[in-house]
Amino acid sequence: MSDLKLKDLYDGFRDADAIKSFAKLIKEEAAKVDRDIHIMEVCGGHTHTIMKYGLNQLLPENIKFIHGPGCPVCVMPKERIDHAYVLSQQENVILVTLGDMIKVPGSKGSLQDARAEGADVRFVYSPLDTIKIALDNLDKKVIFFAIGFETTTPMTAALLNQVVTKKIENIFFHINHITVPEPMQVLLANDDCKIDAFIGPAHVSVISGSKIYEEFPQDYKKPVVVSGFEPVDVIQSVFMIVKQFVEDRADLEIQYTRSVNYDGNLVAQKRNAQFFEVRSTFRWRGLGDIPNSALQLKEEYAYLDAEKIYKDILPTDEIDDHKLCICGDILRGVANPPECKVFGTACKPSSPLGSCMVSSEGACAAYYKYGNLL
């Protein structure tokens, strides 16, 4: 596709007239519903789209957004950040991770702080970039600190495959991959839950397929619409959800049909299954321990597992967030960033107290960047 045609395509997904037309349709349909409809956009990418394009301002008062925990950096607890920090401090170790991790504060500091203190911390766009780092530094142990939902797990699996098949002996892994459906279950089980429907993550669903959300319409009677990230995608998804309420139904639907299907990427799923198994429990920032919500390396690859190799030096105690930070409440969908007493003052992107202000997908970062307060 030519650059011009590609630009036209993206302009279409951001077309102001299309957005306003959907907003008008939503207003007409929402008037038929005699209650508020609370819609959680699980993914932080959707939160940023909503705030950047002011979609919330176009919708009727009975349509309300709830921001979800779909930001992998945001939900990483401090003790896991401390793992990265401690590993980076080891002699002859190069710690490699994705860029969003740089400023996330743990109890000992951030990886940016570790690098300022002399640690060799490197940030990559693709996990496969770790191979060149390792081959250029054969006298060092290179630890890839893997993070992300189902979206990034196949990239880590691809790196693992290269390490195993090429017998690269100086790359190791600290696995922090997490999965989407389990925290959604936890949120719905909370007594303070107001969620009526979900906008399902886009990129996660490309890998996993929409099938992972089937239980929510079937068992919880909560509509799920898997949405793309562009503003027309999101507002169309809201329209699809409102239509379900008008028609008194709860279904799983895909708005993002250009990239998502029911089964997902079977090749990627098979590669994941080759290297990973479900972890019995994983602690999420703000949500606590969630069973079966994360992955770990299979036992046959324990020789690559930095979490086991360095077990004796890694912190094990749970660490609470800063007492003034309400990131946990925001991730549970029971608070919005402006409700935080230090939002935009003591806590801002240049000096974050919590992870929601750090990540490019964080809700606090979206509110701060776009100044578009609900």
VEXNUGU-33292 format. One record per residue (C-alpha): residue in one letter; y, x, z. Coordinates in pm, 1 decimal. Layout:
N
residu = A; yy = Y; xx = X; zz = Z
...
***
This chain:
374
residu = M; yy = 0.0; xx = 0.0; zz = 0.0
residu = S; yy = 343.1; xx = 139.3; zz = -94.6
residu = D; yy = 604.1; xx = 211.8; zz = 173.0
residu = L; yy = 820.3; xx = -71.0; zz = 31.0
residu = K; yy = 540.1; xx = -328.7; zz = 49.3
residu = L; yy = 450.3; xx = -209.0; zz = 399.2
residu = K; yy = 813.2; xx = -252.8; zz = 506.8
residu = D; yy = 816.6; xx = -605.2; zz = 360.6
residu = L; yy = 499.4; xx = -684.9; zz = 551.3
residu = Y; yy = 644.1; xx = -572.3; zz = 882.9
residu = D; yy = 975.0; xx = -742.5; zz = 813.3
residu = G; yy = 776.9; xx = -1064.0; zz = 767.8
residu = F; yy = 622.1; xx = -1026.1; zz = 1111.2
residu = R; yy = 973.0; xx = -988.4; zz = 1253.6
residu = D; yy = 1144.7; xx = -1253.4; zz = 1042.7
residu = A; yy = 1412.4; xx = -1431.4; zz = 1246.1
residu = D; yy = 1372.7; xx = -1761.8; zz = 1060.8
residu = A; yy = 997.1; xx = -1763.2; zz = 1122.7
residu = I; yy = 1050.0; xx = -1692.1; zz = 1492.0
residu = K; yy = 1307.9; xx = -1970.9; zz = 1522.6
residu = S; yy = 1082.1; xx = -2212.6; zz = 1335.3
residu = F; yy = 795.3; xx = -2149.1; zz = 1575.1
residu = A; yy = 1035.0; xx = -2182.1; zz = 1869.3
residu = K; yy = 1142.0; xx = -2524.2; zz = 1739.9
residu = L; yy = 780.6; xx = -2635.5; zz = 1699.9
residu = I; yy = 697.5; xx = -2512.8; zz = 2050.0
residu = K; yy = 990.5; xx = -2707.8; zz = 2194.1
residu = E; yy = 870.8; xx = -3025.5; zz = 2020.6
residu = E; yy = 511.6; xx = -2983.0; zz = 2138.0
residu = A; yy = 599.0; xx = -2867.9; zz = 2490.3
residu = A; yy = 802.3; xx = -3186.2; zz = 2539.8
residu = K; yy = 472.6; xx = -3374.4; zz = 2522.2
residu = V; yy = 339.2; xx = -3181.6; zz = 2825.3
residu = D; yy = 468.3; xx = -3306.8; zz = 3159.8
residu = R; yy = 414.0; xx = -2981.0; zz = 3346.6
residu = D; yy = 491.1; xx = -2609.7; zz = 3335.9
residu = I; yy = 255.6; xx = -2392.5; zz = 3131.1
residu = H; yy = 217.1; xx = -2043.6; zz = 3276.1
residu = I; yy = 97.1; xx = -1801.3; zz = 3010.2
residu = M; yy = -18.0; xx = -1451.8; zz = 3105.4
residu = E; yy = 17.4; xx = -1189.0; zz = 2837.8
residu = V; yy = -247.1; xx = -948.0; zz = 2961.8
residu = C; yy = -127.9; xx = -647.6; zz = 2761.9
residu = G; yy = 189.4; xx = -455.9; zz = 2837.0
residu = G; yy = 251.8; xx = -419.4; zz = 2464.6
residu = H; yy = 302.1; xx = -794.7; zz = 2447.0
residu = T; yy = 537.9; xx = -780.2; zz = 2745.3
residu = H; yy = 756.6; xx = -531.5; zz = 2560.5
residu = T; yy = 759.1; xx = -749.9; zz = 2248.3
residu = I; yy = 862.4; xx = -1055.0; zz = 2453.1
residu = M; yy = 1145.0; xx = -864.8; zz = 2621.5
residu = K; yy = 1263.2; xx = -667.4; zz = 2319.1
residu = Y; yy = 1295.7; xx = -971.8; zz = 2094.3
residu = G; yy = 1408.3; xx = -1213.7; zz = 2364.9
residu = L; yy = 1123.1; xx = -1455.3; zz = 2293.4
residu = N; yy = 1138.0; xx = -1595.7; zz = 2645.4
residu = Q; yy = 1497.0; xx = -1707.2; zz = 2580.7
residu = L; yy = 1390.4; xx = -1913.8; zz = 2279.2
residu = L; yy = 1128.8; xx = -2117.2; zz = 2463.3
residu = P; yy = 1167.6; xx = -2441.0; zz = 2662.4
residu = E; yy = 1189.2; xx = -2421.6; zz = 3039.0
residu = N; yy = 834.7; xx = -2540.3; zz = 3098.0
residu = I; yy = 687.5; xx = -2239.3; zz = 2914.2
residu = K; yy = 675.3; xx = -1944.6; zz = 3151.1
residu = F; yy = 538.4; xx = -1593.7; zz = 3098.1
residu = I; yy = 337.4; xx = -1407.4; zz = 3360.8
residu = H; yy = 298.8; xx = -1033.9; zz = 3307.8
residu = G; yy = -56.6; xx = -902.6; zz = 3336.6
residu = P; yy = -239.1; xx = -583.7; zz = 3438.5
residu = G; yy = -312.7; xx = -463.8; zz = 3084.6
residu = C; yy = -133.0; xx = -131.5; zz = 3120.3
residu = P; yy = -395.6; xx = 139.1; zz = 3185.4
residu = V; yy = -153.2; xx = 387.0; zz = 3335.7
residu = C; yy = 3.8; xx = 120.9; zz = 3558.4
residu = V; yy = -325.0; xx = 14.2; zz = 3717.4
residu = M; yy = -447.2; xx = 368.4; zz = 3784.8
residu = P; yy = -447.6; xx = 414.7; zz = 4164.4
residu = K; yy = -275.5; xx = 711.1; zz = 4321.9
residu = E; yy = -598.7; xx = 881.1; zz = 4424.6
residu = R; yy = -707.5; xx = 902.2; zz = 4059.6
residu = I; yy = -369.0; xx = 1054.4; zz = 3971.3
residu = D; yy = -431.7; xx = 1300.0; zz = 4254.1
residu = H; yy = -762.1; xx = 1391.0; zz = 4090.6
residu = A; yy = -572.6; xx = 1494.4; zz = 3777.7
residu = Y; yy = -317.2; xx = 1685.5; zz = 3983.0
residu = V; yy = -581.7; xx = 1875.8; zz = 4181.3
residu = L; yy = -786.2; xx = 1958.4; zz = 3871.7
residu = S; yy = -477.5; xx = 2094.7; zz = 3698.7
residu = Q; yy = -422.9; xx = 2333.9; zz = 3989.8
residu = Q; yy = -762.2; xx = 2501.2; zz = 3956.8
residu = E; yy = -783.8; xx = 2856.4; zz = 3831.0
residu = N; yy = -859.1; xx = 2893.6; zz = 3460.9
residu = V; yy = -831.8; xx = 2517.9; zz = 3399.3
residu = I; yy = -634.7; xx = 2344.8; zz = 3125.7
residu = L; yy = -588.9; xx = 1974.2; zz = 3192.2
residu = V; yy = -550.2; xx = 1760.3; zz = 2881.5
residu = T; yy = -456.0; xx = 1391.9; zz = 2878.6
residu = L; yy = -256.3; xx = 1128.3; zz = 2690.5
residu = G; yy = 123.7; xx = 1131.8; zz = 2711.0
residu = D; yy = 184.6; xx = 829.0; zz = 2932.4
residu = M; yy = 26.8; xx = 1014.2; zz = 3224.2
residu = I; yy = 303.5; xx = 1272.4; zz = 3250.9
residu = K; yy = 534.7; xx = 1102.4; zz = 3503.6
residu = V; yy = 296.5; xx = 874.7; zz = 3694.5
residu = P; yy = 342.0; xx = 964.3; zz = 4062.4
residu = G; yy = 43.8; xx = 1033.2; zz = 4284.6
residu = S; yy = 67.0; xx = 1127.7; zz = 4649.6
residu = K; yy = 90.1; xx = 1498.3; zz = 4557.5
residu = G; yy = 329.6; xx = 1453.2; zz = 4266.6
residu = S; yy = 300.0; xx = 1384.9; zz = 3896.7
residu = L; yy = 143.1; xx = 1596.7; zz = 3624.5
residu = Q; yy = 498.0; xx = 1682.3; zz = 3520.8
residu = D; yy = 544.4; xx = 1826.5; zz = 3869.5
residu = A; yy = 213.9; xx = 2013.9; zz = 3842.0
residu = R; yy = 323.1; xx = 2169.0; zz = 3513.4
residu = A; yy = 658.1; xx = 2269.1; zz = 3664.6
residu = E; yy = 461.4; xx = 2446.8; zz = 3937.7
residu = G; yy = 270.4; xx = 2650.7; zz = 3682.3
residu = A; yy = -31.8; xx = 2435.4; zz = 3599.1
residu = D; yy = -148.0; xx = 2431.9; zz = 3237.9
residu = V; yy = -115.7; xx = 2060.9; zz = 3158.6
residu = R; yy = -113.0; xx = 1950.4; zz = 2796.8
residu = F; yy = -55.2; xx = 1610.9; zz = 2639.1
residu = V; yy = -217.9; xx = 1503.0; zz = 2313.4
residu = Y; yy = -191.1; xx = 1206.5; zz = 2078.0
residu = S; yy = -562.2; xx = 1216.5; zz = 1996.5
residu = P; yy = -847.8; xx = 1323.3; zz = 2227.0
residu = L; yy = -991.0; xx = 1521.3; zz = 1933.8
residu = D; yy = -694.0; xx = 1758.5; zz = 1964.7
residu = T; yy = -871.6; xx = 1884.3; zz = 2277.2
residu = I; yy = -1121.7; xx = 2069.5; zz = 2058.0
residu = K; yy = -862.6; xx = 2307.4; zz = 1914.4
residu = I; yy = -723.8; xx = 2373.4; zz = 2262.2
residu = A; yy = -1072.9; xx = 2457.8; zz = 2386.5
residu = L; yy = -1160.9; xx = 2682.3; zz = 2090.8
residu = D; yy = -830.9; xx = 2867.6; zz = 2129.2
residu = N; yy = -900.5; xx = 2920.8; zz = 2500.9
residu = L; yy = -1269.7; xx = 3003.4; zz = 2532.4
residu = D; yy = -1206.7; xx = 3177.7; zz = 2865.6
residu = K; yy = -1074.2; xx = 2852.5; zz = 3017.6
residu = K; yy = -1229.8; xx = 2525.0; zz = 3128.7
residu = V; yy = -1058.8; xx = 2239.8; zz = 2943.6
residu = I; yy = -1074.5; xx = 1906.1; zz = 3126.5
residu = F; yy = -992.6; xx = 1591.0; zz = 2932.4
residu = F; yy = -859.4; xx = 1327.0; zz = 3173.8
residu = A; yy = -956.6; xx = 1011.3; zz = 2984.8
residu = I; yy = -766.0; xx = 686.1; zz = 3041.7
residu = G; yy = -737.2; xx = 350.2; zz = 2871.1
residu = F; yy = -903.0; xx = 17.4; zz = 2806.2
residu = E; yy = -1155.5; xx = -59.8; zz = 2533.7
residu = T; yy = -893.6; xx = 53.9; zz = 2280.3
residu = T; yy = -912.8; xx = 426.1; zz = 2361.1
residu = T; yy = -1273.3; xx = 449.4; zz = 2483.9
residu = P; yy = -1415.7; xx = 510.5; zz = 2133.1
residu = M; yy = -1179.0; xx = 805.9; zz = 2087.7
residu = T; yy = -1315.9; xx = 966.3; zz = 2402.6
residu = A; yy = -1668.3; xx = 889.8; zz = 2280.6
residu = A; yy = -1585.4; xx = 1059.6; zz = 1948.5
residu = L; yy = -1470.5; xx = 1368.6; zz = 2139.1
residu = L; yy = -1788.1; xx = 1361.8; zz = 2347.0
residu = N; yy = -1995.4; xx = 1341.0; zz = 2031.3
residu = Q; yy = -1823.1; xx = 1648.5; zz = 1889.2
residu = V; yy = -1866.3; xx = 1841.2; zz = 2214.4
residu = V; yy = -2237.0; xx = 1759.9; zz = 2232.0
residu = T; yy = -2327.8; xx = 1808.4; zz = 1866.1
residu = K; yy = -2123.6; xx = 2128.0; zz = 1825.1
residu = K; yy = -2229.9; xx = 2256.2; zz = 2169.1
residu = I; yy = -1875.8; xx = 2328.4; zz = 2283.8
residu = E; yy = -1929.6; xx = 2463.9; zz = 2633.2
residu = N; yy = -1581.6; xx = 2467.8; zz = 2784.8
residu = I; yy = -1476.0; xx = 2100.3; zz = 2754.3
residu = F; yy = -1533.1; xx = 1864.1; zz = 3046.9
residu = F; yy = -1438.4; xx = 1503.2; zz = 3114.5
residu = H; yy = -1282.7; xx = 1299.5; zz = 3393.8
residu = I; yy = -1346.9; xx = 939.0; zz = 3288.8
residu = N; yy = -1105.2; xx = 659.2; zz = 3384.2
residu = H; yy = -1180.6; xx = 403.7; zz = 3113.8
residu = I; yy = -1150.1; xx = 44.2; zz = 3230.3
residu = T; yy = -1228.2; xx = -297.6; zz = 3083.2
residu = V; yy = -1021.3; xx = -613.5; zz = 3042.1
residu = P; yy = -1230.4; xx = -921.7; zz = 3137.3
residu = E; yy = -1305.5; xx = -825.9; zz = 3499.2
residu = P; yy = -943.1; xx = -810.6; zz = 3624.2
residu = M; yy = -879.4; xx = -1142.1; zz = 3446.5
residu = Q; yy = -1160.1; xx = -1290.1; zz = 3657.0
residu = V; yy = -1009.4; xx = -1144.3; zz = 3973.2
residu = L; yy = -666.0; xx = -1287.7; zz = 3894.2
residu = L; yy = -806.7; xx = -1636.1; zz = 3841.0
residu = A; yy = -991.4; xx = -1615.4; zz = 4173.2
residu = N; yy = -671.2; xx = -1549.6; zz = 4371.8
residu = D; yy = -533.5; xx = -1837.1; zz = 4577.8
residu = D; yy = -182.5; xx = -1768.9; zz = 4445.3
residu = C; yy = -291.5; xx = -1776.2; zz = 4080.4
residu = K; yy = -63.4; xx = -1978.1; zz = 3849.5
residu = I; yy = -222.4; xx = -1875.4; zz = 3519.7
residu = D; yy = -283.3; xx = -2163.3; zz = 3278.7
residu = A; yy = -365.2; xx = -1962.2; zz = 2964.3
residu = F; yy = -394.8; xx = -1606.9; zz = 2834.7
residu = I; yy = -251.0; xx = -1419.3; zz = 2539.7
residu = G; yy = -540.4; xx = -1181.5; zz = 2472.7
residu = P; yy = -484.1; xx = -812.0; zz = 2398.6
residu = A; yy = -474.7; xx = -710.8; zz = 2032.5
residu = H; yy = -603.3; xx = -354.6; zz = 2006.5
residu = V; yy = -864.8; xx = -404.9; zz = 2277.7
residu = S; yy = -1002.4; xx = -696.7; zz = 2079.7
residu = V; yy = -1023.5; xx = -494.6; zz = 1758.4
residu = I; yy = -1288.7; xx = -284.6; zz = 1934.0
residu = S; yy = -1455.9; xx = -539.1; zz = 2162.1
residu = G; yy = -1417.0; xx = -852.5; zz = 1953.4
residu = S; yy = -1287.6; xx = -1181.5; zz = 2085.8
residu = K; yy = -1630.9; xx = -1257.1; zz = 2232.7
residu = I; yy = -1539.9; xx = -1087.5; zz = 2562.5
residu = Y; yy = -1303.6; xx = -1378.2; zz = 2644.5
residu = E; yy = -1550.5; xx = -1661.8; zz = 2586.2
residu = E; yy = -1603.2; xx = -1725.3; zz = 2956.1
residu = F; yy = -1240.1; xx = -1810.8; zz = 3023.4
residu = P; yy = -1223.3; xx = -2130.5; zz = 2814.6
residu = Q; yy = -1584.3; xx = -2219.5; zz = 2892.1
residu = D; yy = -1603.3; xx = -2149.0; zz = 3267.2
residu = Y; yy = -1239.3; xx = -2154.1; zz = 3380.0
residu = K; yy = -1094.9; xx = -2401.0; zz = 3126.7
residu = K; yy = -817.9; xx = -2153.8; zz = 3039.6
residu = P; yy = -717.8; xx = -2121.5; zz = 2672.5
residu = V; yy = -718.2; xx = -1770.8; zz = 2526.0
residu = V; yy = -538.9; xx = -1675.7; zz = 2204.4
residu = V; yy = -583.4; xx = -1316.7; zz = 2083.9
residu = S; yy = -244.7; xx = -1208.9; zz = 1950.3
residu = G; yy = -96.8; xx = -929.7; zz = 1744.0
residu = F; yy = 200.2; xx = -735.1; zz = 1879.5
residu = E; yy = 475.9; xx = -838.8; zz = 1641.7
residu = P; yy = 723.6; xx = -1108.7; zz = 1756.2
residu = V; yy = 598.5; xx = -1363.0; zz = 1500.9
residu = D; yy = 243.9; xx = -1293.9; zz = 1624.2
residu = V; yy = 335.7; xx = -1356.5; zz = 1985.7
residu = I; yy = 542.6; xx = -1670.0; zz = 1934.8
residu = Q; yy = 277.4; xx = -1814.6; zz = 1702.9
residu = S; yy = 20.7; xx = -1748.3; zz = 1976.8
residu = V; yy = 237.0; xx = -1937.2; zz = 2225.0
residu = F; yy = 250.9; xx = -2226.7; zz = 1979.8
residu = M; yy = -130.0; xx = -2222.3; zz = 1950.2
residu = I; yy = -162.9; xx = -2232.3; zz = 2328.3
residu = V; yy = 83.5; xx = -2520.6; zz = 2366.3
residu = K; yy = -104.4; xx = -2715.1; zz = 2098.3
residu = Q; yy = -421.9; xx = -2675.1; zz = 2302.0
residu = F; yy = -249.9; xx = -2828.7; zz = 2603.9
residu = V; yy = -113.6; xx = -3115.6; zz = 2398.2
residu = E; yy = -461.6; xx = -3180.7; zz = 2261.6
residu = D; yy = -621.8; xx = -3141.2; zz = 2606.1
residu = R; yy = -857.1; xx = -2862.1; zz = 2514.0
residu = A; yy = -932.7; xx = -2504.6; zz = 2618.1
residu = D; yy = -1055.0; xx = -2285.0; zz = 2334.3
residu = L; yy = -1081.5; xx = -1922.2; zz = 2233.4
residu = E; yy = -869.7; xx = -1866.2; zz = 1921.8
residu = I; yy = -766.6; xx = -1562.2; zz = 1720.4
residu = Q; yy = -411.4; xx = -1540.9; zz = 1590.8
residu = Y; yy = -456.3; xx = -1172.4; zz = 1500.8
residu = T; yy = -709.5; xx = -1248.4; zz = 1227.3
residu = R; yy = -593.0; xx = -959.5; zz = 1009.7
residu = S; yy = -754.7; xx = -714.0; zz = 1253.4
residu = V; yy = -974.0; xx = -902.0; zz = 1503.0
residu = N; yy = -1301.8; xx = -1087.4; zz = 1462.3
residu = Y; yy = -1551.9; xx = -1233.3; zz = 1705.5
residu = D; yy = -1791.2; xx = -935.6; zz = 1718.6
residu = G; yy = -1547.0; xx = -645.5; zz = 1704.1
residu = N; yy = -1616.0; xx = -291.8; zz = 1585.5
residu = L; yy = -1992.9; xx = -257.2; zz = 1623.3
residu = V; yy = -1993.2; xx = 110.4; zz = 1525.6
residu = A; yy = -1744.3; xx = 193.4; zz = 1801.8
residu = Q; yy = -1936.9; xx = -17.8; zz = 2051.0
residu = K; yy = -2257.9; xx = 168.0; zz = 1966.3
residu = R; yy = -2088.1; xx = 505.8; zz = 2011.8
residu = N; yy = -1951.1; xx = 395.4; zz = 2349.0
residu = A; yy = -2296.8; xx = 285.0; zz = 2460.0
residu = Q; yy = -2434.5; xx = 626.2; zz = 2367.2
residu = F; yy = -2224.0; xx = 805.7; zz = 2626.9
residu = F; yy = -2102.1; xx = 551.9; zz = 2883.3
residu = E; yy = -2247.2; xx = 312.5; zz = 3136.7
residu = V; yy = -2077.8; xx = 58.1; zz = 3361.8
residu = R; yy = -1942.3; xx = 198.0; zz = 3688.8
residu = S; yy = -2045.9; xx = -11.0; zz = 3989.2
residu = T; yy = -1688.0; xx = -43.8; zz = 4112.7
residu = F; yy = -1341.0; xx = 91.5; zz = 4038.9
residu = R; yy = -1022.0; xx = 62.7; zz = 4238.5
residu = W; yy = -726.0; xx = -84.1; zz = 4049.5
residu = R; yy = -369.0; xx = -43.0; zz = 4163.8
residu = G; yy = -257.1; xx = -378.9; zz = 4300.3
residu = L; yy = -596.0; xx = -545.5; zz = 4249.8
residu = G; yy = -824.9; xx = -339.8; zz = 4472.4
residu = D; yy = -1191.7; xx = -266.7; zz = 4405.5
residu = I; yy = -1325.9; xx = -457.7; zz = 4104.7
residu = P; yy = -1701.3; xx = -441.1; zz = 4037.7
residu = N; yy = -1821.9; xx = -348.0; zz = 3689.1
residu = S; yy = -1467.1; xx = -299.9; zz = 3560.9
residu = A; yy = -1486.3; xx = 62.5; zz = 3448.2
residu = L; yy = -1707.8; xx = 311.6; zz = 3271.3
residu = Q; yy = -1860.6; xx = 644.8; zz = 3365.0
residu = L; yy = -2060.1; xx = 910.1; zz = 3185.7
residu = K; yy = -2433.0; xx = 852.1; zz = 3168.2
residu = E; yy = -2641.1; xx = 1075.7; zz = 3393.2
residu = E; yy = -2769.2; xx = 1278.9; zz = 3099.0
residu = Y; yy = -2413.1; xx = 1398.6; zz = 3043.4
residu = A; yy = -2346.2; xx = 1484.8; zz = 3408.5
residu = Y; yy = -2306.6; xx = 1850.0; zz = 3309.2
residu = L; yy = -1981.2; xx = 1745.8; zz = 3135.8
residu = D; yy = -1852.4; xx = 1528.8; zz = 3421.9
residu = A; yy = -1558.9; xx = 1695.1; zz = 3598.9
residu = E; yy = -1565.5; xx = 1424.1; zz = 3863.4
residu = K; yy = -1911.2; xx = 1549.0; zz = 3966.6
residu = I; yy = -1857.1; xx = 1918.4; zz = 3901.7
residu = Y; yy = -1543.2; xx = 1924.0; zz = 4117.9
residu = K; yy = -1659.0; xx = 1657.2; zz = 4361.7
residu = D; yy = -1605.1; xx = 1875.0; zz = 4671.1
residu = I; yy = -1233.2; xx = 1927.1; zz = 4607.4
residu = L; yy = -1129.7; xx = 1586.3; zz = 4475.3
residu = P; yy = -952.1; xx = 1345.3; zz = 4716.1
residu = T; yy = -1154.3; xx = 1040.6; zz = 4822.5
residu = D; yy = -912.7; xx = 847.0; zz = 5046.4
residu = E; yy = -736.8; xx = 539.1; zz = 4910.6
residu = I; yy = -361.2; xx = 590.7; zz = 4891.1
residu = D; yy = -107.6; xx = 310.9; zz = 4914.6
residu = D; yy = 195.0; xx = 277.8; zz = 4689.8
residu = H; yy = 546.7; xx = 351.4; zz = 4809.0
residu = K; yy = 633.2; xx = 88.5; zz = 5069.6
residu = L; yy = 932.2; xx = -34.1; zz = 4866.2
residu = C; yy = 737.4; xx = -60.8; zz = 4539.8
residu = I; yy = 600.0; xx = -403.5; zz = 4439.4
residu = C; yy = 411.2; xx = -277.5; zz = 4135.1
residu = G; yy = 89.5; xx = -422.9; zz = 4280.9
residu = D; yy = 242.5; xx = -770.6; zz = 4297.8
residu = I; yy = 372.4; xx = -738.3; zz = 3941.9
residu = L; yy = 26.7; xx = -636.4; zz = 3816.0
residu = R; yy = -122.8; xx = -941.5; zz = 3990.1
residu = G; yy = 128.5; xx = -1166.1; zz = 3817.2
residu = V; yy = 288.0; xx = -1291.6; zz = 4138.3
residu = A; yy = 622.1; xx = -1108.3; zz = 4103.5
residu = N; yy = 864.9; xx = -996.4; zz = 3833.6
residu = P; yy = 1041.0; xx = -656.5; zz = 3828.3
residu = P; yy = 1389.5; xx = -786.0; zz = 3927.0
residu = E; yy = 1239.3; xx = -910.1; zz = 4254.6
residu = C; yy = 1186.4; xx = -548.0; zz = 4358.3
residu = K; yy = 1462.5; xx = -420.6; zz = 4587.7
residu = V; yy = 1467.2; xx = -76.3; zz = 4425.6
residu = F; yy = 1438.8; xx = -187.2; zz = 4062.1
residu = G; yy = 1697.2; xx = -7.0; zz = 3849.9
residu = T; yy = 1843.0; xx = 179.3; zz = 4148.0
residu = A; yy = 1606.3; xx = 410.6; zz = 4335.2
residu = C; yy = 1336.2; xx = 328.9; zz = 4080.1
residu = K; yy = 1411.8; xx = 387.2; zz = 3713.2
residu = P; yy = 1239.8; xx = 573.8; zz = 3428.3
residu = S; yy = 1398.8; xx = 906.4; zz = 3518.2
residu = S; yy = 1289.7; xx = 876.7; zz = 3882.6
residu = P; yy = 1007.2; xx = 620.2; zz = 3907.5
residu = L; yy = 863.6; xx = 514.7; zz = 4241.5
residu = G; yy = 583.3; xx = 317.0; zz = 4080.9
residu = S; yy = 367.5; xx = 328.8; zz = 3770.2
residu = C; yy = 511.4; xx = 7.9; zz = 3618.1
residu = M; yy = 837.7; xx = 193.4; zz = 3557.0
residu = V; yy = 665.8; xx = 496.8; zz = 3402.7
residu = S; yy = 439.7; xx = 373.3; zz = 3127.2
residu = S; yy = 561.5; xx = 268.7; zz = 2784.1
residu = E; yy = 360.6; xx = -50.3; zz = 2848.0
residu = G; yy = 487.0; xx = -110.3; zz = 3202.6
residu = A; yy = 664.2; xx = -435.7; zz = 3285.1
residu = C; yy = 936.5; xx = -263.7; zz = 3486.7
residu = A; yy = 1003.4; xx = -25.5; zz = 3198.2
residu = A; yy = 1038.3; xx = -324.0; zz = 2964.1
residu = Y; yy = 1288.1; xx = -501.6; zz = 3191.3
residu = Y; yy = 1486.2; xx = -181.5; zz = 3243.8
residu = K; yy = 1491.1; xx = -86.0; zz = 2874.5
residu = Y; yy = 1585.1; xx = -423.3; zz = 2731.8
residu = G; yy = 1788.6; xx = -567.8; zz = 3017.7
residu = N; yy = 1644.9; xx = -906.6; zz = 2935.8
residu = L; yy = 1568.8; xx = -1056.6; zz = 3272.8
residu = L; yy = 1366.9; xx = -1375.4; zz = 3303.5
***
